[in-house]
Each structure stands twice: as C-alpha cells, then as structure tokens.
C-alpha cells in the first residue's frame, strides 16, 4: 500500500521521510507498552513503503533530451544499470548516463537511457563503464518498464539510443561480479553439448538464461498454459531442494546441519539465476521454513510468503509493478490457501491409490494456480490459456526430470573434460526429456482456442485478488468454504468463455479488425460477415526475428482461423 501510494501520489522523498519520523515518534510508545503493536507496525510499513518508492523514483529518473537532438548521432558515456540480454538480433541494456557529446555541444547527463546494439552480441556486466555512439530516437508513446522483457518497473522512457554495431561500443571497464563470472562459465560449458537440440530451453529452465530462447518456443509454452515452467521460480526451487534434501538424508548428518546445507545450496542457486523475484521469493520462503525447523518453531507458510515479499520490495520497490513478482506471489498464496480446502472436499478421508492421490494433487494445484493468476496474466498479457490443467499434468513431471537431470548435467559439464563421458550420457537423457516436453506443449498449443484474448484492467485484476483474499478469511463452515472456492471458479469460466461465444455471434452479424503487434510494420486481419478474412501485410522479418512465424500464425490459431 505504501509503495502504491508513493508512486501514484508522487510523494516527495523528504515528505515521506518526515512522515516516517513522525510515525516512529507516535507509535514507539504504544509498541513499548504492548498496545496495538500490529496496527503500529502496519502504519510504519505503509509509510516506509512510500519512502522507498519515493527514494527509488528520485534516483532512477529517465534521461530526457531536447527535441533538436532527435535523429542526431551522439556519444553517451555511462554505467550499465541493467543488462537485458539478446532480443531480435541485438543486445539490450539500460545505461545510467554520466555525460554526452553531440555535434557542437557536450556536457553532463543524469538519468537512465534504454539502448539497443543491433547485429551483435556484446557480453557486458551490470556496473560496466561504457561509451556508446549511436542515433537518438524518440518513442512514439512513452514506454513504461513493464511492457517488455527488459522493462520491468514503473519508469516512463521517452528516448532511446540505437547503436548500429558493436564497433560503436567502447568498454572502459567491464566489471563482472563473481556470480556473473560463474554464470558465464556455466553457460559456456553447457553450449558444448546439444541436449537434443534444446540447450537454450535447458538454460532457461535451470539457470534463467533465456537470451537464446526463440520467440516461437515462448509462444508455444504461453498458449499451452505452461509458460511458468520457463521462469525459474518456486516450482524449480522446490524440485531441486526436495531432491537434495532426499539425498542428504542418506548421509549420517544431523537434521539441523542438513537444513543448513539445503539453505546454503539454494542461496547459491538463486545467485546463479540472478536473484530474480520468483526464485528469490522461493529461496526466502524455503529459508524461513527450514529455519523454523532448525529452531524447532512452528512453521507458518503464509507468514513466510509475506516476509519474503517485504524483503524483496525493500530491496527493489518497483518490482511490485512487474508481472514476475505478481504472478509468483499470487500463485504461491493461492496454492497454500485453497489447496488444503479443495483437497479435503475432493479427496477427503477416502483411501485412494498413491498414483491417484498424486494426480489429484497436481490437478488441484494447477487449477488453483491458474485461477488465481488468471486476472494478473490477463491484465499484463491480454490472453488466458484454457488447457493449462491437462498440459501441466504432463509438463510438471517432465520438468521434475529435466530440472534435476539438467542441474546434474550442468555440474558435470562445468567440471570439464574429466567428466566428459558422464556429461554426454546425462545430456542425451536430458535431451530426450526436453524433446518430450516440447512435443507435448506443441500438440496442446496447436488445438484451436488454446488461449483466448481477455481485456482486463489492472483495477479489476486487483479487485478479484482482494475478493479472493477476503473470501479466504471467511468462516470455517463448509458452506462458506464452498462458496469461497466455487464462486471464483464459476466467475473464471464466465469471464473466459463469454467473450469467445459472443465474438462468434458478433462475427456473423458484422465485421471486425484485429491488429497484431509486430513492432515496425502493419499486420491487420479484416473479417467480414464471419466467413471472409483478409490479412494485410505480415510484419517484418530480419535475422532470427520472423513476425509471421512467431506472432501472426500463433495469433490466427488462437482465434480459430485455419485459412484466409
């Protein structure tokens, strides 16, 4: 609430700091006397969130240039604030500017500037000092961090620097941390093996390196409802931690020492994944749960979720507005809240075979996660997959095999030539599992109406999530719990299928136009009377980027269109 207020109301940092100081003075006496400590803590957290958001906004402002600089070639010197990886044949970064030089003028420059270096791969570490020579461009509309793979916050950019090639990049000091060095070495080691032709998918699922993953693969996983597998998150951490914990139980060590080893290993794994919000949240929760076990304290899963959320937001307040954090926390909270109730309703105390119980657990977890994250996914991406539950029944077991085999394969590959024969065998086995996953997701994504478009506002998404939270706090009666579970499910079905049915009805009465977002260029689908369809242009194609194959064809399949 404090971060939202500090961002929306544009509260100055000094005002937020003064409010925090006053609140500390007012609430310290009730806290010491033991009166209303929860309310006092909530007030301090809200004001502290406002201060964090205001401070970050004052530090991370976008760089702004006069209109006469647009289209000119200029040199910009600065430090890399964020490295966005490879996309559409270019390297994407955000530069924290220090100074600039244009024809006839130069001076100091403060602010963040998105930059793209085309036709090249430039390995740069965050914190590196560089000078870029390129052409200054202006966005037609301000771009907020959150509208793309690189931008994931709440900064509105109006300018960007376009660099033609790596020859225009002068690196003064490529500062790379120890974790970045280890990560780069692991990626280089993995690239020596084919993994059935799916090495890029393996790196995405195990260490979060998705730079080489094709847009076609992303689209297939998204349409089939298993896109969460591509983001290293709680699922991956749980699979690795569970396997490691089971192996350590075979070793004669104490329970406390075993928990410490698991926590240390998972923190190191989070570092190799770049401390992204989903994996950081999972590792923090895991550390809290294992820490409670070590200290023999009662475990509170929901409390662990929100403690992890507060820690992440304290470090990076703007991550609150990104889909990664929202989807991750919504899914975990929904599963921990509604899974026990649903399982007691569906399975109850009946004795069923272990395989049937595992299948029921997987169906319940997949259904709850999809239902809770549906409003967030629709608000950010505008689509909703319909076959996520059957897809996860196959994808999750395959992910268990891929992640654990993949981690062992990566460790063996990093060992070098000593374990080369073992690595080859592991890479072959992992490649078979990857091939199976790609085949299953491809079959499901090819089904008509695998995903449907939804236009959900952020306010509506927030309202639905708050509604679910309130319903989860209702009484313990069976009727209340059933209402809390069935009402959101029915609402989800109505919201999902009504636009589909109404669109089919409207198409027979009038025409429609669908514009595909292909970047630079046109791609308009014109439908008349429900039976005549025309596609005007199909977007650009350059390098590995093919708008027709990666955007147009999947979009037509989602609309159930098989011919034009």
ABEGO torsion letter per residue (X at the ends): XAAAAAAAAGBBAAAAAAAAAAAAAAAAAAAAAGBGAAAAAAAAAAAAAAAAAAAAAAABBBBBBBAAABGBBBBBBBBBABBAEBBGGBBBBBBBBABBBBBGBBEBBBEBBBBBBBGBBBBBBBGBBBBBBBBBBBBABBBBBGABAABBBABBBABBBBBABAAABBBABBBBBAAAAAAAAAAAAAAABAGGGAAAAAAAAAAGBAAABBAAAAAAAAAAGAAAAABBBAAAAAAAAAAAAAAAAABBBBAAAAAAAAAAAAAAAAAAAGGBAAAAAAAAAAAAAAAAAAAGBBBBAAAAAAAAAAAAAAABAAAAABAAAAAAAAAAAAAAAAAAAAAAAAAEABBBBAAAAAAAAAAAAAAAAAAAAAAAAAAAAGBBBAAAAAAAAAAAAAAAAAAAAAAAAAAAAAAEAAAAAAAAAAAAAAAAAAAAAAAAAAAAAABBGABBBBBBBAAAAAAAAAAAAAAAABBABAAAAAAAAAAAAAAAAAAAAAAAAAAAAAAAABBBBBBBBAEBEBBBBBBBGGABBBBBEAEBBBEABBAAAAAAAAAAAAAGBABX
